[in-house]
């Protein structure tokens, strides 16, 4: 099978000077991190010494990334998501919007602000149009969707996350990577499109607020064509969907074939699983003469944030969010 990312694209992305220049030109979209780029590029050079095939070396590189996330950055969620992707099971994983908003106040504020602004636009329209048949709350529940901002992110990505028919919702809030203040969550999920429906008004300590249901689906996927500092990670992960069997000398022909952190080494013929954390990502078979390293085809999966009720402050123009 043909690997998704061509050798030509890999050659371009692994040219440090060229990658740095491309990243600089696209800094407004993906940020500019030459130190991070150098770290990723160095790990790529270290693991791609052409002693094995491209799949094996890509997997060594991704294991390096997993180790960094798990043990250097203390980011278990991002590390676990990477390992789950490489396992190829494709089963969905559940996360918590409540926890996300508790641990990233900047995201919580952005969500409340955008929801509040949309409801305010609906309230303003009701005051202008008036309605003898509908109360304000009934009007909002029936018409809020038309006062939503136009999405600025790719509709293709939205369809990948939610499918062709996401069901009824009143609004969406796009939480892009620069909106995150918590790096753990940013690396674990990437940008999110959170959907919400209006439940009604409430009063807390005498102040009017809004109640909404919020939820989110996010397909765990990669962006190998974008000029990020981590582009080589995205390329290796995308190509992990189409692995090739690596064949090398068996135990009787060599002293073992050590992999990253030694997790592929074996002193004698046999077979076994290749694991990354708690996930099985492949297997090896050694008949003494040759050793085969067989990785599972990596598979995208869905991150599911089940619906939770949120209380959103009333938006006041010129005051809220200023």
C-alpha positions as CSV (number, residue, x, y, z in Angstrom):
1,X,0.0,0.0,0.0
2,X,1.1,3.6,-0.7
3,X,2.1,5.6,2.3
4,X,0.0,8.8,2.6
5,X,3.0,11.2,2.8
6,X,5.5,10.9,-0.1
7,X,9.3,10.7,0.2
8,X,9.5,14.1,-1.4
9,X,7.4,15.7,1.2
10,X,9.4,14.0,4.0
11,X,12.6,15.2,2.5
12,X,11.3,18.8,2.4
13,X,10.0,18.6,6.0
14,X,13.2,17.1,7.3
15,X,15.3,20.0,5.8
16,X,15.8,22.1,8.9
17,X,16.5,25.4,7.2
18,X,13.5,25.0,4.8
19,X,11.2,23.9,7.6
20,X,12.2,26.8,9.8
21,X,11.5,29.3,6.9
22,X,8.1,27.7,6.2
23,X,7.2,27.8,9.9
24,X,8.2,31.5,10.0
25,X,6.0,32.3,7.0
26,X,3.0,30.6,8.7
27,X,3.7,31.8,12.2
28,X,0.3,33.6,12.4
29,X,-1.4,30.2,11.9
30,X,0.8,27.7,13.7
31,X,3.2,29.7,15.9
32,X,6.9,30.1,15.6
33,X,9.1,27.8,17.7
34,X,12.6,27.2,16.3
35,X,13.7,25.6,19.5
36,X,10.9,23.1,19.4
37,X,11.6,22.5,15.7
38,X,15.2,21.8,16.4
39,X,14.3,19.3,19.1
40,X,11.9,17.4,16.8
41,X,14.4,17.5,13.9
42,X,17.2,16.2,16.1
43,X,15.0,13.3,17.3
44,X,14.2,12.5,13.6
45,X,17.8,12.5,12.6
46,X,18.7,10.2,15.5
47,X,16.0,7.6,14.8
48,X,16.2,7.7,11.0
49,X,19.7,6.3,10.5
50,X,18.5,3.9,7.7
51,X,19.3,0.8,9.7
52,X,15.7,-0.4,9.2
53,X,12.8,0.4,7.0
54,X,10.8,3.7,7.1
55,X,8.0,2.2,9.3
56,X,10.4,1.0,11.9
57,X,12.2,4.3,12.1
58,X,9.0,6.3,12.2
59,X,7.8,4.1,15.1
60,X,11.1,4.7,16.9
61,X,10.6,8.4,16.4
62,X,7.0,8.3,17.7
63,X,8.1,6.3,20.7
64,X,10.5,9.0,21.4
65,X,7.7,11.6,21.2
66,X,5.5,9.4,23.5
67,X,8.4,9.1,26.0
68,X,8.8,12.9,26.0
69,X,5.1,13.5,26.6
70,X,4.8,10.9,29.3
71,X,8.0,11.4,31.3
72,X,9.5,14.8,30.3
73,X,6.3,16.9,30.0
74,X,4.2,14.8,32.4
75,X,1.4,14.8,29.9
76,X,-0.2,11.4,30.3
77,X,-3.4,12.3,28.4
78,X,-1.5,13.3,25.2
79,X,0.9,10.3,25.6
80,X,-2.1,7.9,26.1
81,X,-3.9,9.3,23.1
82,X,-0.8,8.9,20.8
83,X,-0.4,5.3,22.0
84,X,-4.1,4.6,21.5
85,X,-3.9,5.9,17.9
86,X,-0.9,3.7,17.2
87,X,-2.7,0.6,18.7
88,X,-5.1,0.8,15.7
89,X,-8.2,-0.3,17.7
90,X,-10.0,2.9,16.7
91,X,-12.2,2.8,19.8
92,X,-13.5,6.1,21.1
93,X,-12.3,7.7,24.3
94,X,-14.3,9.9,26.8
95,X,-13.0,13.1,28.3
96,X,-14.7,15.8,30.4
97,X,-15.6,19.3,29.4
98,X,-16.1,20.2,33.0
99,X,-12.6,19.1,33.8
100,X,-11.2,20.9,30.7
101,X,-12.9,24.2,31.7
102,X,-11.8,23.8,35.3
103,X,-8.2,23.3,34.3
104,X,-8.1,25.9,31.6
105,X,-9.8,29.2,32.7
106,X,-8.9,30.9,29.5
107,X,-10.9,28.4,27.5
108,X,-13.8,28.6,29.9
109,X,-13.9,32.4,29.6
110,X,-13.8,32.2,25.8
111,X,-16.6,29.7,25.7
112,X,-18.8,31.8,28.1
113,X,-18.0,35.0,26.1
114,X,-18.9,33.6,22.7
115,X,-22.1,32.0,24.0
116,X,-23.1,35.1,25.8
117,X,-22.5,37.3,22.7
118,X,-24.7,35.1,20.5
119,X,-27.6,35.0,23.1
120,X,-27.3,38.8,23.3
121,X,-27.6,39.1,19.5
122,X,-30.8,37.0,19.7
123,X,-32.2,39.1,22.6
124,X,-31.5,42.3,20.6
125,X,-33.3,40.9,17.6
126,X,-36.3,40.0,19.7
127,X,-36.5,43.5,21.0
128,X,-36.4,44.9,17.5
129,X,-38.9,42.5,15.9
130,X,-41.1,41.9,18.9
131,X,-43.4,38.9,19.1
132,X,-46.9,38.6,20.5
133,X,-46.8,34.9,20.2
134,X,-43.5,34.0,21.7
135,X,-41.8,34.9,25.0
136,X,-38.2,35.9,24.9
137,X,-37.1,32.5,26.0
138,X,-39.3,30.7,23.5
139,X,-37.9,33.0,20.7
140,X,-34.3,32.2,21.7
141,X,-34.9,28.5,21.8
142,X,-36.5,28.7,18.3
143,X,-34.2,31.1,16.6
144,X,-30.7,31.3,18.3
145,X,-29.0,29.3,15.5
146,X,-29.4,32.1,13.0
147,X,-27.4,34.4,15.2
148,X,-24.3,32.2,15.4
149,X,-21.0,33.4,14.0
150,X,-19.9,31.9,10.8
151,X,-17.3,29.1,11.5
152,X,-13.7,30.1,10.5
153,X,-12.2,26.6,10.7
154,X,-12.3,24.0,7.9
155,X,-15.8,22.5,7.3
156,X,-14.0,19.3,6.3
157,X,-12.6,19.0,9.8
158,X,-16.0,19.7,11.3
159,X,-17.6,16.9,9.3
160,X,-14.8,14.6,10.3
161,X,-15.6,15.4,14.0
162,X,-19.3,15.4,13.9
163,X,-20.3,13.5,10.7
164,X,-22.6,14.7,8.0
165,X,-25.5,15.4,10.5
166,X,-24.4,16.6,13.9
167,X,-28.0,16.9,15.1
168,X,-29.8,20.0,16.5
169,X,-27.7,22.6,18.2
170,X,-28.0,26.4,18.7
171,X,-24.4,27.5,18.5
172,X,-20.8,26.5,18.3
173,X,-17.6,27.8,19.9
174,X,-14.3,27.2,18.1
175,X,-11.5,26.9,20.6
176,X,-8.3,27.1,18.6
177,X,-4.8,26.1,20.0
178,X,-3.8,29.7,20.7
179,X,-6.9,29.9,23.0
180,X,-5.5,27.3,25.4
181,X,-3.6,28.3,28.5
182,X,-3.2,24.7,29.6
183,X,-0.5,23.0,27.5
184,X,-1.5,19.6,28.7
185,X,-5.0,19.9,27.2
186,X,-3.7,21.7,24.1
187,X,-1.4,18.8,23.2
188,X,-3.9,16.2,24.2
189,X,-6.8,17.4,22.0
190,X,-5.7,20.2,19.7
191,X,-8.4,22.7,18.7
192,X,-12.0,21.9,19.5
193,X,-15.4,22.9,18.2
194,X,-17.8,22.9,21.1
195,X,-21.6,22.7,20.3
196,X,-24.3,24.0,22.7
197,X,-28.0,24.3,23.1
198,X,-29.9,26.9,25.0
199,X,-31.8,25.7,28.1
200,X,-33.1,29.0,29.5
201,X,-32.4,31.9,31.9
202,X,-31.7,31.5,35.6
203,X,-30.9,33.8,38.5
204,X,-27.9,33.3,40.8
205,X,-27.5,35.7,43.8
206,X,-30.0,38.0,42.1
207,X,-28.1,38.2,38.8
208,X,-29.5,36.8,35.5
209,X,-27.5,34.1,33.8
210,X,-28.0,31.6,31.0
211,X,-28.1,27.8,31.2
212,X,-26.8,25.8,28.2
213,X,-25.9,22.2,27.4
214,X,-22.4,21.9,25.9
215,X,-20.7,18.9,24.3
216,X,-17.9,18.1,21.9
217,X,-16.7,15.5,19.4
218,X,-13.1,15.6,18.2
219,X,-11.6,13.1,15.8
220,X,-8.0,12.4,16.8
221,X,-6.2,13.1,13.5
222,X,-3.0,14.6,12.2
223,X,-2.1,17.5,9.9
224,X,1.1,16.5,8.0
225,X,0.9,19.3,5.4
226,X,0.9,22.2,7.8
227,X,4.1,24.1,8.7
228,X,4.1,23.4,12.4
229,X,7.3,22.9,14.4
230,X,6.0,19.3,15.0
231,X,5.3,18.6,11.3
232,X,7.6,15.5,11.3
233,X,5.6,14.0,14.1
234,X,2.4,14.5,12.1
235,X,4.1,12.9,9.0
236,X,5.3,9.9,10.9
237,X,1.9,9.4,12.6
238,X,0.0,9.8,9.3
239,X,2.3,7.2,7.6
240,X,1.8,4.9,10.6
241,X,-1.7,4.2,9.1
242,X,0.1,2.1,6.4
243,X,2.9,0.2,8.1
244,X,5.4,-2.1,6.3
245,X,6.9,-5.2,7.9
246,X,10.6,-4.7,8.9
247,X,12.9,-7.7,8.5
248,X,16.3,-7.8,10.1
249,X,18.8,-10.4,11.5
250,X,17.4,-12.9,13.9
251,X,18.7,-13.7,17.4
252,X,21.2,-16.3,16.2
253,X,22.6,-13.8,13.7
254,X,23.0,-10.9,16.0
255,X,23.0,-9.9,19.7
256,X,19.5,-8.5,19.4
257,X,17.9,-5.5,17.8
258,X,17.5,-2.8,20.4
259,X,14.7,-0.4,19.8
260,X,13.9,2.9,21.6
261,X,14.6,2.4,25.3
262,X,15.3,-1.3,24.4
263,X,11.7,-2.3,24.0
264,X,12.3,-4.3,20.9
265,X,15.4,-6.1,22.1
266,X,15.4,-9.9,22.5
267,X,18.3,-12.3,23.4
268,X,16.8,-15.4,21.8
269,X,14.3,-16.6,19.1
270,X,10.6,-16.1,20.0
271,X,7.8,-13.7,19.5
272,X,6.0,-11.0,21.6
273,X,4.1,-7.9,21.7
274,X,5.4,-4.4,21.1
275,X,3.8,-2.1,23.7
276,X,3.7,1.6,24.3
277,X,2.5,2.3,27.8
278,X,-0.7,0.2,28.3
279,X,-1.3,-0.2,24.5
280,X,-0.2,-3.0,22.2
281,X,1.0,-1.4,19.0
282,X,2.5,-4.4,17.2
283,X,4.4,-7.6,17.5
284,X,7.8,-9.2,16.7
285,X,8.6,-12.7,15.4
286,X,12.1,-14.1,15.5
287,X,12.9,-17.6,14.1
288,X,16.6,-17.2,14.9
289,X,17.5,-16.3,11.3
290,X,15.3,-13.4,10.7
291,X,13.3,-11.1,12.8
292,X,10.1,-9.5,11.7
293,X,8.7,-6.3,13.3
294,X,5.0,-5.9,12.5
295,X,3.2,-2.8,13.6
296,X,-0.5,-2.4,13.8
297,X,-2.0,0.0,11.2
298,X,-2.7,3.2,13.2
299,X,-6.3,4.4,13.2
300,X,-8.0,7.7,14.0
301,X,-10.6,7.6,16.8
302,X,-13.1,9.9,18.4
303,X,-12.6,11.9,21.5
304,X,-16.0,12.4,23.1
305,X,-16.9,15.1,25.6
306,X,-20.4,14.1,26.8
307,X,-23.0,16.9,27.3
308,X,-22.7,18.9,30.5
309,X,-24.8,21.9,31.8
310,X,-23.0,25.2,31.9
311,X,-24.0,28.5,33.4
312,X,-23.0,31.5,31.3
313,X,-23.0,35.1,32.4
314,X,-25.0,37.6,30.6
315,X,-23.0,39.5,27.9
316,X,-22.9,43.3,28.4
317,X,-21.4,45.2,25.4
318,X,-18.4,47.2,26.4
319,X,-18.1,45.5,29.7
320,X,-18.1,41.7,29.4
321,X,-14.7,40.4,28.2
322,X,-13.0,43.8,28.2
